[in-house]
Amino acid sequence: MSISVTLELGYEFEVQASTKEVFDVLSDVPTSASFYPQVEQLVDLGDNSYRWEMEKVGTDQVNMQVVYASQYVANRKKGSIAWTAVEGVGNAQIAGSWQLTNNKKSTHIVLTVEGEITLPFPALMRMVVQPVVEAEFERLTEAYIAALCEHFGGEVEE
C-alpha cells in the first residue's frame, strides 16, 4: 500500500547578482544542488539528467527517503532552466523551472516546482502524512532559496 502526495510550489524573488552569475549557478545542476539541504547524493545519469537521493527522514521504525530523477534544459538567451521528470526512477516525479529576468543591477527569479511523491504508507495515514510531506518540501525549498540568496549577495529589498 502507498499514498501519493502532490506538490506545487511557486516563489518569486530578486537577488543582487548579475543574470549571468545566477544562470551559471542554477544551470549547473551539481552546483545548484549543493545549496539544497539534505541531498544525500546527486548522481549524473548522462544526457543532462540527474538522480536526486535525499536523506532519509523519520525514525528507525518509520522513515522515508525521496529519490527522483529529472532531465534539465537550460536556455541562456531566454533566461530559463527547466526540468522534467524521468519516468521510472525512484518514488517521485519532480518537474519545474527557473525563469530569470535581468534588471541591470539585479536578477528577478521565478521558481516553480511541481511533482508527486509516492510513499509506502497505508491510505489511512494520508491525513497525517500529506501535510507533513508538503510542509517539509516547502521548508527545504525555502532553505534552498535562502542559501542561494546569500550566495548571490542577498535579496533585493523593495
C-alpha positions as CSV (number, residue, x, y, z in Angstrom):
1,M,0.0,0.0,0.0
2,S,1.1,3.5,-0.7
3,I,-0.1,7.1,-0.9
4,S,0.8,9.8,-3.3
5,V,1.3,13.4,-2.3
6,T,1.0,16.1,-4.9
7,L,3.3,19.1,-4.6
8,E,3.1,22.6,-6.1
9,L,5.4,25.5,-5.1
10,G,6.0,28.9,-6.6
11,Y,8.4,31.6,-5.5
12,E,9.4,35.0,-6.8
13,F,12.4,37.0,-5.5
14,E,15.2,39.2,-6.7
15,V,18.9,38.9,-5.9
16,Q,21.8,41.3,-6.0
17,A,23.8,39.4,-8.7
18,S,24.1,39.5,-12.4
19,T,21.8,37.3,-14.5
20,K,24.9,35.7,-16.0
21,E,26.2,34.7,-12.5
22,V,22.7,33.5,-11.4
23,F,22.3,31.5,-14.6
24,D,25.8,30.0,-14.4
25,V,25.0,28.6,-10.9
26,L,21.4,27.5,-11.5
27,S,22.1,25.8,-14.8
28,D,25.0,23.8,-13.4
29,V,22.9,21.1,-11.6
30,P,25.6,19.8,-9.2
31,T,26.5,23.4,-8.2
32,S,22.8,24.3,-7.7
33,A,22.1,21.1,-5.8
34,S,24.9,21.9,-3.4
35,F,22.7,24.6,-2.0
36,Y,19.7,22.3,-1.4
37,P,19.6,20.9,2.1
38,Q,19.5,17.2,2.9
39,V,20.7,15.9,-0.5
40,E,22.5,12.7,0.3
41,Q,23.7,12.1,-3.2
42,L,23.3,13.6,-6.7
43,V,24.0,11.0,-9.5
44,D,24.8,12.1,-13.0
45,L,22.8,9.8,-15.3
46,G,24.1,11.4,-18.5
47,D,22.2,13.4,-21.1
48,N,21.8,16.3,-18.5
49,S,19.8,14.0,-16.3
50,Y,20.4,13.6,-12.5
51,R,19.1,11.3,-9.8
52,W,18.5,13.1,-6.5
53,E,18.7,10.9,-3.4
54,M,17.5,12.8,-0.4
55,E,18.5,11.9,3.2
56,K,16.2,9.5,5.0
57,V,13.9,11.2,7.5
58,G,11.9,9.7,10.3
59,T,12.8,7.1,13.0
60,D,14.2,3.6,12.7
61,Q,10.7,2.1,12.6
62,V,9.1,4.7,10.3
63,N,11.1,6.5,7.8
64,M,11.1,7.6,4.2
65,Q,13.6,8.6,1.5
66,V,12.7,10.6,-1.6
67,V,14.5,9.6,-4.8
68,Y,13.8,11.0,-8.2
69,A,15.4,11.9,-11.5
70,S,15.0,14.9,-13.7
71,Q,16.3,16.0,-17.1
72,Y,17.4,19.6,-17.4
73,V,17.3,22.0,-20.3
74,A,18.9,25.4,-20.0
75,N,18.5,28.3,-22.4
76,R,20.7,31.3,-21.6
77,K,19.0,33.6,-24.2
78,K,15.6,33.0,-22.7
79,G,17.0,33.0,-19.1
80,S,15.3,29.7,-18.4
81,I,16.3,26.4,-16.8
82,A,13.6,23.8,-16.9
83,W,13.5,20.2,-15.7
84,T,11.1,17.3,-16.4
85,A,10.7,14.1,-14.5
86,V,12.5,11.0,-15.7
87,E,9.9,8.2,-15.6
88,G,10.6,5.0,-13.7
89,V,13.3,6.4,-11.3
90,G,12.7,6.5,-7.6
91,N,9.5,7.2,-5.8
92,A,8.8,10.8,-7.0
93,Q,8.3,12.7,-10.2
94,I,9.6,16.3,-9.9
95,A,9.5,19.0,-12.6
96,G,9.9,22.7,-12.6
97,S,11.7,25.8,-13.9
98,W,13.7,28.8,-13.1
99,Q,12.9,32.0,-15.1
100,L,15.5,34.8,-14.8
101,T,14.9,38.5,-15.7
102,N,17.8,40.9,-16.0
103,N,17.2,44.1,-14.0
104,K,20.7,45.6,-14.8
105,K,21.9,45.6,-11.2
106,S,19.9,42.6,-10.0
107,T,18.2,39.5,-11.3
108,H,14.5,38.7,-10.8
109,I,13.9,35.0,-10.3
110,V,10.8,32.9,-10.6
111,L,10.9,29.3,-9.4
112,T,8.1,26.8,-10.0
113,V,8.2,23.2,-8.8
114,E,5.5,20.5,-9.2
115,G,5.6,16.9,-8.5
116,E,4.2,13.8,-6.9
117,I,5.9,11.7,-4.2
118,T,4.7,8.1,-3.6
119,L,5.3,6.9,-0.1
120,P,4.9,3.4,1.5
121,F,2.1,4.3,4.0
122,P,-1.4,2.9,4.2
123,A,-4.2,5.1,2.9
124,L,-5.4,5.7,6.5
125,M,-2.3,7.8,7.1
126,R,-2.9,10.2,4.2
127,M,-4.4,12.9,6.5
128,V,-1.2,12.8,8.7
129,V,1.5,12.2,6.1
130,Q,0.3,14.6,3.3
131,P,0.6,17.9,5.4
132,V,3.9,16.7,6.9
133,V,5.4,16.0,3.4
134,E,4.1,19.2,2.0
135,A,5.5,21.3,4.9
136,E,8.9,19.6,4.7
137,F,9.2,20.0,1.0
138,E,8.3,23.7,1.4
139,R,10.8,24.1,4.3
140,L,13.6,22.6,2.3
141,T,12.9,24.6,-0.8
142,E,12.8,27.8,1.3
143,A,16.1,27.0,2.9
144,Y,17.5,26.4,-0.6
145,I,16.3,29.8,-1.8
146,A,17.7,31.4,1.3
147,A,21.1,29.8,0.7
148,L,21.1,30.9,-2.9
149,C,20.1,34.4,-1.9
150,E,23.0,34.6,0.5
151,H,25.4,33.3,-2.2
152,F,24.1,35.9,-4.6
153,G,24.8,38.8,-2.2
154,G,21.3,38.9,-0.6
155,E,17.8,39.6,-1.7
156,V,16.9,43.0,-3.1
157,E,14.8,45.0,-0.7
158,E,11.9,46.8,-2.3
